[in-house]
Amino acid sequence: MHMGLFTVPEARAELSRLRPVLDELVRVRADAAELVASLRPGGRDTELGGLPEWKAAQARLDDLMTAVQETGAELKGFAPLLVDFPATLDGDEVLLCWLEGDEELSWYHRVDLGFAGRRRLP
């Protein structure tokens, strides 16, 4: 587990290591959504299975989310995925911010502003 604050290069390297975990999280999240919809009254059958598979998907999602958190990154959003890396930038406490769909880690926001204050990294 990374302790403390990330530098931009450290956060980018950690994100690169996390990409397979994040990609699996997206896949399992979609499977779980399809499974839960099929379990509702009148739900459409799915080839993914039923209640046992939904429970397994939920357990796997928990494992994957824990794996992200154990790196020192903060999982702030689930759909879409939003991962923040605590850092300092020009002496200010910031969160380096990756949003599902971003090709790389190229955004940040001040801790006190949240996502609404998101800016491109210089």
PyMOL commands that set and color helices and strands:
alter all, ss='L'
color gray80, all
select helices_A, chain A and resi 8-39+51-69+114-117
alter helices_A, ss='H'
color red, helices_A
select strands_A, chain A and resi 74-78+81-89+92-99+107-110+119-120
alter strands_A, ss='S'
color yellow, strands_A
deselect
rebuild
show_as cartoon
